[in-house]
Amino acid sequence: MPTRKTYKTKQRECVLDCIRRQAGAYITIQQLSDELERRGEKVGLTTIYRTLDRLEQDNAIARVSIDGVGAACYRYLPQEDDVFFCLKCESCGRVINIDCAELSHLYHHLSRAHNIRINPGKTMFYGTCETCIAKGRTEDAGAKEGPV
């Protein structure tokens, strides 16, 4: 099967740069469009959709569905050897990026012992964030500290 050539157009670079500058946060297409417009970049919605599809195919970004957000969300994927995951706080709704090398042990174990591969770009944990714990807020009364 022939491989497609990747073109680096100005608009593609603007979209990728905008997502990269979100510091690992998720962004919707509308938020991306608004940010590009704020920066004075002329990129139409059709081009944004097409570019996001291509960037996702190239594994430069990840697309995920987040509970409570009506639109698909996108985030920049760091280098392959970076291990990270996201936590969606069930109390305040924030999505927090967590860079934790300990997860690489879990990912490697799952790969070796169970013959599965985890996609870190789409891995989402649910729980309570540090801020909500400090405020004594927790939505899940059955949540336990530490491993289950």
C-alpha positions in Angstrom: 0.0 0.0 0.0 1.5 3.3 -1.0 2.2 5.9 1.7 0.8 9.3 1.5 3.1 12.3 1.3 2.8 14.7 4.2 2.6 18.3 3.2 3.6 21.1 5.5 1.4 23.9 4.6 1.3 27.2 6.5 -2.3 26.4 7.7 -1.3 22.9 8.9 1.6 24.4 10.8 -0.7 27.0 12.3 -3.2 24.4 13.5 -0.5 22.1 14.9 1.3 25.1 16.6 -2.0 26.2 18.2 -2.6 22.7 19.6 1.0 22.4 20.8 0.8 25.7 22.6 -2.1 24.4 24.7 0.5 22.8 27.0 -1.2 19.4 26.7 -4.7 20.6 27.4 -7.6 19.5 25.3 -9.1 21.9 22.8 -12.3 21.7 20.7 -12.5 22.6 17.1 -14.5 25.8 18.0 -11.9 26.8 20.6 -9.1 26.1 18.0 -10.9 28.2 15.4 -11.4 31.0 17.9 -7.7 30.9 18.9 -6.5 30.9 15.3 -8.8 33.9 14.6 -7.5 35.7 17.7 -3.9 35.2 16.4 -4.9 36.7 13.0 -4.6 33.4 11.2 -7.1 32.8 8.3 -8.0 29.1 8.5 -11.5 27.9 7.6 -13.4 25.3 9.5 -13.2 22.8 6.6 -9.4 23.2 6.6 -9.3 22.7 10.3 -11.3 19.5 10.2 -9.2 18.1 7.3 -6.0 19.1 9.1 -7.0 17.6 12.4 -8.0 14.3 10.6 -4.5 14.2 9.0 -2.7 15.1 12.2 -4.5 12.4 14.0 -3.6 9.9 11.3 0.0 11.0 11.6 -0.1 10.4 15.4 0.7 14.1 16.0 -2.5 14.6 18.0 -5.1 12.6 19.8 -8.9 13.0 19.5 -11.0 12.0 22.5 -14.5 12.3 23.7 -14.7 13.7 27.2 -17.8 13.3 29.3 -19.7 16.6 29.6 -18.1 18.1 26.5 -20.4 18.0 23.5 -17.6 18.1 20.9 -14.5 16.1 20.2 -11.4 17.3 21.9 -7.9 17.3 20.6 -4.5 17.4 22.3 -0.9 17.4 21.1 0.9 14.1 21.6 4.4 14.4 23.1 7.3 12.3 21.9 6.7 8.5 22.0 8.9 7.9 25.0 7.0 10.4 27.2 4.5 8.7 29.5 1.5 10.7 30.5 -2.1 10.3 31.2 -5.1 12.5 31.9 -7.4 12.6 34.9 -10.9 14.0 34.6 -12.0 15.3 38.0 -15.4 14.0 38.8 -16.0 17.0 41.2 -15.0 20.0 39.2 -14.8 18.6 35.7 -11.2 19.7 34.9 -9.0 17.5 32.8 -5.5 17.4 34.2 -2.4 16.2 32.4 -0.2 14.1 34.6 3.3 13.2 33.5 4.2 10.0 35.4 7.0 7.6 34.4 5.5 5.0 36.8 2.8 4.3 34.2 5.4 3.0 31.8 5.7 0.0 34.1 2.0 -0.6 33.8 2.0 -0.2 30.1 4.9 -2.6 29.6 3.3 -5.1 32.0 0.0 -5.0 30.0 1.9 -5.4 26.8 4.1 -8.4 28.0 1.7 -10.2 30.2 -1.6 -9.6 28.5 -0.6 -8.9 24.9 -2.3 -5.5 24.7 -1.0 -2.0 23.9 -2.3 1.1 25.6 -2.6 4.3 23.7 -1.4 6.9 26.2 -2.8 9.7 24.0 -6.3 8.5 24.7 -5.9 7.2 28.2 -8.3 9.0 30.6 -8.6 8.2 34.3 -11.5 9.5 36.4 -11.2 10.6 40.0 -10.7 13.6 42.2 -8.1 16.3 41.6 -5.7 17.6 44.2 -7.6 20.9 44.5 -10.9 19.2 45.1 -9.3 16.8 47.6 -7.9 19.8 49.5 -11.3 21.4 49.5 -12.9 18.2 50.8 -15.0 17.8 47.7 -15.4 14.4 46.1 -18.3 13.2 43.9 -17.5 9.5 44.3 -18.2 8.6 47.9 -16.9 5.1 47.1 -13.5 6.4 45.9 -10.6 4.9 47.7 -7.1 6.2 48.1 -4.3 4.2 46.6 -4.6 1.1 44.4 -7.7 -0.9 44.4 
